[in-house]
Amino acid sequence: MTRSQHTTYFLTESPAAHRPAYQSALGRSLDRLDSLIGIAGLRNPKIGQIGNRWAYCDGPDWVMGFLSGQLWLAYQLTGNPALAAAARARRPQFRAVLENRKARDHDLGFMFSLSSVAEFLSTGDEVARAMALDAARCLLGRFREDGQYLQAWNPVGPQNRSQAKFANGRMIADTIQNLALLHWAHRETGVTDFREVADLHEDSSLRHLVRADDTSYHTFLFDPATGEPLRGETHQGYADESSWARGQAWLIHGFANCHRLTGRKASLDAACRLAAKAELLMGDSAVPVWDYALPADGTHPIDSSAAAIMAAGVLMLADLVPKAEAARWRAFGHRLLDGLLDHCDLTQTPGAEGLLAHGAGHVPAGRGDAMLPYGDYYFIEALMRAQGHQTFFW
């Protein structure tokens, strides 16, 4: 289905029905996805480039599931079979990940929750279910019993000793988003290992990544031989003791979702504390800077992806906390969405292939202002949550 003008979609009575801007932005986002199908083909967006065009993944990549996730959400909203077909056509690429151990790391949840799990939940396809369970078993195999965490990146061995030394024994904030795949596998199979490992990694995240002042480390290092906790560090943030905005957002969304799936009070408390700290650190900003501890002098990149992830996370929180507290998180989610619409929205920019500008992909590596596929996915999720939708693939 191709539409000449954007269309409005609603599944439920919306707590934000008085905010037609979100309704309109969601319609424009779905129109953009329609147009992207013919442009991207079987390619998966990796990062934006000049002219708001996508550069695409070259083989397996941790971001490859985010377009699939957008397509399955759009299919959920519209029933358009072309969207499901475009998402399903990517299945061989995800099967290739399962067949290549070097392509598998902690991001299997990002990849397969938004592709295979999404397909199974949307269509009941048993092949998709089997692929998602295979991915969950691979993720389970990354658990380090000594330190009670899922190993993040792959130590690459003797051909790159410095990378192997850096990666070995390291957990990172992003991984909490991938625990949803393990919780799904537990619900599907009843195998307790999936739930137990997810809970243990979550406990370690709370113990080692969340600081006493409710800021967060991006990564935490353990002794690879003994599992002894060593120190928190950053990889994409400004400094080891700073607070990388997207890492804080991953943890907000991740802890909130863990509570939704398990009912554990500590998860909800962590999500609320991290969200309150981010709200405080943002000050009067409409969109967070890429790290909350940057020097006051100078101009620093903002991160639309951190805003989108956090918006989705705090709007989820609003559905999990008592009514008196829910208003606070809903207002914060609306504030973040308003900032994105005012400063980063590309859905009204002719020729743009993505949804959001000004994503801070990896500032220390020189990627500080670009469209990002994960920013786009969470933007759609947040817009849906702001209108009362509660069915997602996590």
C-alpha positions in Angstrom: 0.0 0.0 0.0 1.4 3.3 -1.0 -0.2 6.5 0.3 0.0 9.9 -1.4 -0.5 11.6 1.9 -0.1 10.6 5.5 -2.8 8.7 7.3 -3.8 8.6 11.0 -3.7 5.3 12.9 -5.2 4.5 16.3 -5.6 1.1 18.0 -6.8 2.2 21.4 -8.2 5.2 23.3 -5.2 7.5 23.7 -4.1 9.2 27.0 -2.4 11.7 24.7 -5.4 12.2 22.4 -5.0 16.0 23.0 -1.6 15.8 21.2 -2.4 15.5 17.5 1.2 16.3 16.7 2.2 12.7 17.8 -0.6 11.2 15.7 0.5 13.2 12.7 4.2 12.4 13.2 3.4 8.7 13.4 1.5 8.8 10.1 4.4 10.6 8.4 6.8 8.0 9.8 4.8 5.2 8.3 4.7 7.0 5.0 8.5 7.3 5.1 8.8 3.6 5.8 6.6 2.9 2.7 8.9 5.0 0.6 12.1 3.4 2.1 11.0 -0.1 1.1 11.7 0.6 -2.6 14.9 2.4 -1.8 16.5 0.1 0.7 15.5 -3.2 -0.9 17.1 -5.9 1.2 19.7 -3.6 2.7 19.7 -2.5 6.3 20.4 1.1 7.3 23.5 1.6 9.4 24.1 5.4 9.7 23.0 8.5 7.9 25.2 10.3 5.5 25.2 13.6 3.6 21.9 14.5 2.1 19.9 12.4 4.7 20.6 9.3 2.8 21.4 5.9 4.4 24.7 4.1 4.4 23.9 0.4 4.7 25.3 -2.5 6.7 28.0 -4.5 5.0 27.1 -7.9 6.3 26.0 -8.8 9.9 25.8 -5.7 12.1 24.2 -5.1 15.5 21.9 -2.4 14.0 20.4 -4.7 11.3 17.2 -5.5 13.2 16.0 -1.9 13.6 14.5 -1.5 10.2 12.8 -4.9 10.6 11.4 -3.7 13.9 10.0 -0.6 12.3 8.4 -2.6 9.5 6.8 -5.1 11.9 5.4 -2.2 14.1 4.1 -0.6 10.9 2.5 -3.9 9.9 0.9 -4.1 13.3 -0.7 -0.7 12.9 -1.8 -1.0 9.2 -2.1 -4.7 8.3 -0.2 -3.8 5.1 1.2 -7.1 3.7 4.0 -5.3 1.8 5.5 -4.3 5.1 5.5 -7.8 6.4 6.9 -9.1 3.2 9.8 -6.5 3.3 10.6 -7.6 6.9 10.3 -11.3 6.2 12.6 -11.0 3.1 15.4 -10.2 5.5 15.2 -13.6 7.2 18.2 -15.1 5.3 20.4 -12.4 6.7 19.5 -13.2 10.3 19.9 -16.9 9.6 23.5 -16.1 8.5 24.1 -14.6 11.9 23.0 -17.8 13.6 25.4 -19.8 11.3 28.4 -17.6 12.0 29.7 -17.5 15.6 31.9 -14.5 14.9 28.8 -12.5 14.0 27.0 -13.3 17.3 27.5 -11.2 20.4 25.4 -9.6 23.2 23.3 -7.8 20.6 21.4 -10.9 19.5 18.4 -9.5 21.4 18.4 -6.3 19.3 18.7 -8.4 16.2 16.2 -11.2 16.9 13.6 -9.5 19.1 12.9 -7.1 16.3 13.0 -9.6 13.5 12.2 -13.2 14.4 10.3 -12.6 17.6 8.4 -9.8 16.0 7.5 -12.0 13.0 6.4 -14.8 15.2 4.2 -12.6 17.4 2.8 -10.9 14.3 2.1 -13.9 12.2 2.6 -17.1 14.2 5.3 -18.3 11.9 7.1 -21.3 13.4 10.3 -20.9 11.5 10.7 -17.4 12.9 10.0 -18.8 16.4 12.7 -21.5 16.0 15.2 -18.9 14.8 14.5 -16.7 17.8 15.0 -19.6 20.2 18.3 -20.5 18.5 19.4 -16.9 19.0 18.3 -17.0 22.7 20.4 -20.1 23.2 23.4 -18.4 21.7 22.9 -15.4 23.9 22.5 -17.7 27.0 25.9 -19.1 26.1 27.6 -15.8 26.6 26.9 -15.9 30.4 29.9 -15.7 32.6 29.2 -17.5 35.8 32.1 -16.1 37.6 31.0 -12.5 37.3 27.3 -13.1 36.8 27.0 -11.2 33.5 26.7 -11.6 29.8 29.9 -11.0 27.9 29.3 -8.0 25.6 31.7 -8.1 22.7 33.8 -10.9 21.3 37.5 -11.2 22.1 38.8 -11.6 18.6 41.9 -13.6 19.5 45.6 -13.5 18.5 45.1 -11.4 15.4 44.1 -8.4 17.5 45.5 -8.8 21.0 44.5 -5.2 22.1 40.9 -5.7 21.1 40.8 -9.1 22.8 42.2 -7.6 26.0 39.7 -4.7 25.9 36.6 -7.0 25.2 37.3 -9.9 27.5 35.5 -9.7 30.8 33.3 -6.7 29.9 29.6 -6.0 30.4 27.9 -2.9 29.0 24.7 -0.9 29.5 23.3 -1.8 26.1 22.9 -5.4 27.0 20.0 -4.9 29.3 17.9 -4.2 26.2 18.8 -7.7 24.9 17.4 -9.5 28.0 13.9 -9.4 26.5 14.9 -12.2 24.1 15.8 -14.4 27.1 12.6 -13.6 28.9 10.6 -14.4 25.7 12.4 -17.7 25.4 11.6 -18.5 29.0 7.9 -17.8 28.4 7.9 -19.9 25.2 9.8 -23.0 26.6 9.6 -22.9 30.4 13.3 -23.4 30.5 14.4 -21.7 33.7 18.0 -21.0 32.5 16.7 -18.2 30.3 14.9 -16.3 33.1 17.7 -17.0 35.6 20.5 -15.6 33.4 18.4 -12.6 32.5 17.8 -11.9 36.2 21.4 -12.4 37.2 22.7 -10.1 34.5 20.1 -7.5 35.5 21.3 -7.7 39.1 24.9 -7.2 38.0 23.8 -4.2 35.9 22.2 -2.6 38.9 25.2 -3.4 41.1 28.0 -2.4 38.8 26.6 0.0 36.1 24.3 2.2 38.2 26.3 4.6 40.5 25.1 5.7 43.9 24.2 9.1 42.5 22.0 7.4 39.8 24.2 8.2 36.9 25.6 5.2 35.0 28.7 3.6 33.6 28.7 2.6 30.0 30.8 -0.5 30.6 32.2 -2.5 33.6 35.3 -4.6 33.6 35.8 -7.9 35.5 38.9 -10.0 35.8 38.4 -12.5 33.0 40.0 -15.3 35.0 38.3 -14.9 38.3 35.2 -12.7 37.7 36.4 -10.2 40.3 34.8 -6.8 39.7 37.4 -4.3 38.7 36.2 -0.9 37.5 33.7 1.0 35.5 34.8 2.6 32.2 33.4 4.2 29.1 33.6 3.2 25.4 31.4 5.8 23.7 31.1 8.4 26.5 33.2 11.5 27.3 35.1 10.0 30.3 35.0 6.9 32.5 33.3 8.8 35.3 30.9 10.7 33.0 27.4 9.6 32.1 26.8 8.7 28.4 23.3 9.8 27.6 22.4 6.8 25.4 23.7 4.4 28.0 21.5 6.0 30.6 18.6 5.7 28.2 19.3 2.0 27.5 19.2 1.3 31.2 16.0 3.3 31.8 14.1 1.4 29.1 15.7 -1.9 29.9 15.0 -1.8 33.7 11.5 -0.7 33.0 10.9 -3.5 30.6 12.5 -6.1 33.0 10.0 -5.0 35.7 7.1 -5.2 33.2 8.2 -8.8 32.4 9.1 -10.0 35.9 7.5 -7.7 38.4 10.8 -7.2 40.3 10.5 -4.0 42.4 14.3 -3.3 42.2 14.0 -3.0 38.4 11.2 -0.4 38.6 13.0 1.5 41.3 16.2 1.6 39.2 14.4 2.8 36.1 12.7 5.6 38.0 15.9 6.7 39.7 17.8 6.8 36.4 15.0 8.6 34.7 14.8 11.2 37.4 18.6 11.8 37.2 18.5 12.2 33.4 15.6 14.6 33.7 17.6 16.7 36.2 20.8 16.6 34.1 19.0 17.7 31.0 18.1 21.0 32.7 16.2 23.1 30.2 17.4 21.2 27.2 14.9 19.9 24.7 17.2 17.0 23.5 20.0 15.6 25.7 23.6 16.2 24.8 25.5 13.0 24.0 27.1 12.9 27.5 25.7 14.6 30.7 29.2 15.5 32.1 30.6 17.5 29.2 32.5 20.8 30.0 30.2 23.8 30.1 32.3 25.7 27.5 31.8 24.8 23.9 29.1 23.4 21.7 28.4 19.7 22.1 26.4 17.3 19.9 22.9 16.4 21.0 21.7 12.8 20.6 18.2 12.2 19.2 18.6 8.5 19.7 19.1 8.9 23.4 16.0 11.1 23.5 13.9 8.6 21.5 15.0 5.6 23.6 14.4 7.5 26.9 11.0 8.8 25.6 9.9 5.2 25.0 11.3 4.1 28.3 9.6 6.8 30.5 6.3 6.4 28.7 6.5 2.7 29.5 7.2 3.7 33.1 4.0 5.7 33.1 2.1 2.5 32.5 3.9 0.7 35.3 3.8 3.1 38.3 0.8 4.3 40.4 -1.4 6.9 38.8 -0.1 9.8 40.8 3.5 9.1 39.6 2.5 8.2 36.1 1.7 11.8 35.2 5.3 12.8 35.9 6.8 10.2 33.5 4.2 10.8 30.8 5.0 14.6 30.9 8.7 13.8 30.6 8.1 11.5 27.7 6.0 14.2 26.0 8.8 16.7 26.6 11.3 14.5 24.9 9.0 13.8 22.0 8.3 17.5 21.7 12.1 18.2 21.6 12.5 15.6 18.8 9.7 17.1 16.8 11.0 20.6 17.2 14.7 20.0 16.6 15.3 16.6 14.9 12.2 15.6 12.9 13.0 14.7 9.3 9.6 13.3 8.4 8.7 16.6 6.7 12.0 17.0 4.9 11.7 16.1 1.2 14.2 13.4 0.1 15.2 12.3 3.6 15.3 8.6 4.0 15.2 8.4 7.9 13.1 9.9 10.6 15.4 11.8 12.9 18.4 14.0 12.5 21.2 14.7 15.0 21.9 11.2 16.3 25.3 10.8 18.1 26.4 7.4 16.8 29.9 7.3 18.3 31.2 10.8 19.1 34.8 9.7 20.1 35.1 7.9 16.8 33.9 11.0 14.9 30.3 10.0 14.3 28.4 12.7 16.1 25.6 14.0 13.9 23.7 11.6 11.8 20.4 9.6 11.2 20.5 6.4 13.2 18.3 3.3 12.6 17.9 2.7 16.3 16.9 6.3 16.9 14.2 5.9 14.2 12.9 2.6 15.7 12.5 4.0 19.2 10.9 7.2 17.8 8.1 5.1 16.4 7.8 3.1 19.6 7.7 6.3 21.7 5.1 7.9 19.4 3.0 4.7 19.7 3.3 4.6 23.5 2.3 8.3 23.7 -1.0 7.3 22.0 -1.7 4.4 24.3 -0.3 1.4 22.4 1.2 -1.3 24.7 1.9 -4.2 22.4 5.6 -4.4 21.3 8.2 -7.1 20.6 10.2 -6.8 23.9 
